[in-house]
Structure formats: structure tokens, C-alpha cells
């Protein structure tokens, strides 16, 4: 059953990205196709690709986490409640993180702070928000069926899939791209979406794609490992912090829209910190488990 589920997940997730790459990317990357961030407009309501893709990633991740939860003897009620709280905390954390490091802009237009559909969500803030929600839920709720570390492992083994899918929201918004390049897989960015100082350039690194592929690889590894090889609670979240942060730090160096602090890229600094935390957690918890 586990092997069959893993194969199905592998086929679905990789097919989704491959279909986009084969049928959509060539036209968009060359500039022959110009994307519209809005999928559908119903009166004053706009349904954007950004929100749809994030929601798709969340629901698919929840489905897979629920399946794993049964294996780990975690009740569906506990998981459902934790996920709802986690989504709220993650959204708040992701937006708060982004707004904080762009306060000079948002202080002039406060109404934009709440318009998350315009983009502007920082994954590191979302991760911190989700971590906080798991901690509070496991510490404050009585008779819960999973511990803090087990809850983090459950989250971490499917989180990269949500990230891999969600990154395509950046694709439709023409954001999260890298510096100018002439590589064969260069991406055309329309003039209105180019960062200040890069107006004369047309083609850029598709860093959203780099991260989506990296996240998909991490997901496939952690999903299989969590269900077949896991040895102690906290192992999966430790591996996630190390693997995701290593790729994110490298990819962030290519980006032109990074959040900055004191002249340094915040995401690179946070990624390095997460790598060290992940390594310390892994060996500390492994030693504790042996004892």
C-alpha cells in the first residue's frame, strides 16, 4: 500500500510540473505568451493563479499527511484542527515577515498589507508561523495524539510538495525570478514586471523553477523516508531544514527581489541559521534516542 501510494504521488506531482514545462514554459520563456495573473473574474471577485496554486498545494499536502497520520496513530481530528490553525499561522507569519522587511513601502500604503492576493508572502515567515502553531497546539491541548516533534515531522514530510506547487504562483505573477541571463532556459519578463535597475534586460533566471524542482526532489525523498526509514521523532524536520535551506541559500543568491537587512539577503542568513539548527537537532535527537 505504501509503495503504491508513493508511486502515485510521484507520478502525479512530477506529471504536473512536466506538463507545465513542456506545454507552457517554452512560449512564456520566449515571450510569445504573456501570462495573466488572474485566472477568472466574477464581478468584483478575482480568482488568481497565485491563490489557486497555493490552495492546491495545501490540500494535496493535507491529504498525504492524513494518510501518514494513520500510520503514526495520529487522530484525524487532531490533524485537521492542527492543519487549520497551522494554515492561519503560516499565512500570518508569511505576510508579517514580508511586510516587516518592506515596511518602507507598506507604511505608505497600509491597505496593501492585507491584499495577499497581490503577492508578497515570505516562505521563511510561513515556516516560522507553522512551527509556532504546532508548538502551541501540542503544548496547550490536552490528550493530543502526537508530540511536538512528531507533529513537526508530519508537517515537514509534505511541506516541500506544497512549496513546489506554490512556486508556480510566482511564475504566473512574474516574480521571484533571478538576474539577467542568456542561458538556454532564460525566462522573458515583461517590462512592467522588471525590477528597478533591470529595465533594459529582457531575460532572467527562472529561479521559481529552480526552487520548485528542488522542493519536489526534497518532498519525494522525505515522503519515502518518513514512511519507511524514520528512526526517531524530529529526524524529518531536521533533514528538511538542512536540505531546503541549502538549496534556498544558493537560489537566493541569484534573485533580484530578495528581502534585505543591513545590506545582506535575509533569506540567505535565515537559511544558514536553519542549516545549523537542523544539523544540531539531528545529531542531538539521534544521540538522545540512542540513550
N, C-alpha and C positions, 0 to 999 in steps of 0.2 A: 504493500500500500504506500509506504514512504517513498520507495523508488519511483512508483508510478506518478505520485504527486509531484515529485521533484522534476521528473521528465516533462510533465505537463506544464509546470511553471516555467521551466527552461524554454520550452517551445513557444509558449505564449509571449513571454517577456522579450525574448530575442526576436521573435517574428514581428512584434510591434515596432521595435526600433529599426529592424531591417527594412520593413515596408516603407517607413518614413524616409530612410536613407535612399532607397532605390527609386521611389516614385516622386518624392518631393524635394529632396535636397539638391539634386542637380540643377533644377530650374531656379530654386531660391538662391543657391550659392552663386550661380552665374548672373543673377539679377534679372532673368527673364520672367520670373514670377515674384511679385511683391505681395507679401503676406498682409492680411488684415487681422489685427489682434482680436477683433470682435467676431465671434462665431455667429451670433444671432442677436437681433434686436427686436424686442417686443414692447412697443410703446416707449416708455422711459427706462425699461429694463434692458440691460445689455448682458449677454452671456459671453464671456471671454474665454478664449482658449486657455489662458493662464489659470483661471479658476477651475475650469473643467478638468485639466490635466492634473492639477494638484489633488482635486477631489478623487479622481480615478486612482491615483497613486495611494491615497489614504485608504480607500475602500478595498482595494486589492490587497494591500498590506494587512489590513484588519482581517480579511478572510483567511489569509495564510497564517497569521498569528493565532487566530482562533483554532485552527487545525492543530498547531503545535501545542497550544494550551491544553488541549485534551490529552495529549501525550504526557504533559508535565503535571497532570492532575490539578489544573487551574480552572476554577469555575467560570462558565461563560458570563455570568452576571458580574463577577469581579472584573473580568477582562473588558466587558462592554463599558462599564462605568469608568474604569481607568482610561480607556481609549477616549471617551468623550471629554473627560477632564484634561487628558493629555493634549488633545487637539486644540482646546481652548487656550491652554497654557503655551503651547507651541506657537500658535498664531500671535498671541500677545507678545511672547518673547521675541519672535522673529521680527515683528513690526517695531517693537520698542528698541531693539538693538539697532535696526536700520535708521530709525528716526533719530536716535541719540547721536549717532556719528554723522548725521546730516542735519543737525539742528539748525545750522545757519540758514538752510533752505526752508525747512518746515516752520521755523519761527516766524517767517514772513507770510506763510500761507497755512495757518493751523488747520484749516478744514481738510487739507490734503492728508493729514495724519491718519484719518480714518478711512481713506479711499484705497484700501489694499488692492483693489482690482486694477489700479494703475501701476502695479508692480511695487517693488521696494520691500522685499522680505529677505532677511538675512538668515541663512540656514544655521549658523552658529547660535544665533539667538533662539531659534526654534528648538535646537537640541538642548540648550540650557533650560528652556521652558519645560520641555518634556521631561528632562531629568528631575527637575524640581517637582513636577506633578506626580511622578512615580514615588519620589521620596515622601511627599506629604500624604499621598494615598495609603502607602504601606505603613506609615507611622501612625496615622490618625484613625484609620478604620480598624475596628476590632474584628476578629475571626476571619481575616483575609486569607485566601488560599495560596498566596505567593509572597515571597520575601522581596525586599528592595532589590537585591542583586539579581534574583530570578526574573523580576519584572523588567529590569534593565536589559537582561539577555533576551527576553521575549521581544522587547521593542527593537533592540539592535539588530536582530537577525532578519528583520523585514524592512527596517527603515531605509536601507540603501535602495530598495526597489522603488519606494515612494519618491526618493530623491532622483533616481534615474528617469522616472516618468515626468516628475515635476520640472526637471530642467528643460523639457521641451516647451514649457510655458515661456521660458526666456527666449527660445527660438522664435516663437510667434510674436513676441514683444520687441524683437531686435535688441536684446540686452544681454548682459553677461558675456560679451564677446571680448576677444583679445586684441593685441596690437596689430598693425598693418602687416600683411604677409603676401608673398607671391607663390606660396605652396600650392600644389595641385588641388587641395581641398579647401582653398580660401573661400570665405563667405562674403558676398556682397551685402553691404549695409547702406540702405537709402540715406540720402543727405540729412533728412530731419532727425534721424536716429544716431547720427555720429557724435561722438564725444567732443567737447570743445578742444581745439588744437589738432583735431584729426579730420577736419572738414575736407581737405584736399585728397584724402585717401578714400578708396572705394572698397577694398578687400581686406578682410581681417581674419584672425584666428577664430574658428568656431569653438571657443572654449566651453560653451554649453555642451557641445557634443563630446568633447574630451571627458568632461566630468560625468556625463550620462553613461558613457561606455565604462568608465572606471567604476562608477557606482553599481552598474549592472554586474560587473565581474565580482565586486565585493559581496553583493547580495547572493549570487549563485554559490559562492564559497561558504559564506556564513550560514545560509539556509541549510545547506547539506551538512555542514559541520555541527550546527546546533542540534540537529535532529539525529545525528549518527555518531558524532565523535566527542561531544561535550563532556568534560571531566569534572568541572566544578562551576558553581554559580559565580558569575562575574567574568567568566572567561570570554564570552561572546562580546560583551560591551567593551572589554579591554582590547580585543582584536579589532573591533570596529573603530575605536578611537585611533588606534595606530594606523590601520590601513586607509581609512577615509582621509585622515589628516595628512598622511604622507602624499597622497595624490592631490589633495586640495591645495596644499602649500605650493607644489610645483605649478599647478594650473593657475593659481592666483598670481604668480609672477608674470604670467602672460597677459593678464586682464588690464583693461584701461579704465574700468569703473570701480576699482577697489575702494572700500571704505578706508580712510586714512586717519592715523593718530600720531602726532609728533613726527610727521614725515615718513611714517612706516605703514605698511599694509597691515591692517588689523587682522585680516583672515590668516595671514602668514604667521603672525605672532601667536594667535589663538591655536592654530594648527600645530605649531611646535610645542605649545603647552600641552595640548591634548595628547600628542605623541608620548611625551614624558609621563603624563598621568596614566595613559594606557599601559605603558611598559611597567611602571611601578605597581599598578593594580594587578597586572597579570602575574608577576613573579611573587608579589606579596600574598595574593589569594591562593596561588598554586602551592606555596610553602605552607600556608595555613591549612589548606585542605589535606596535605600530607600528614600534618600533625594531628 
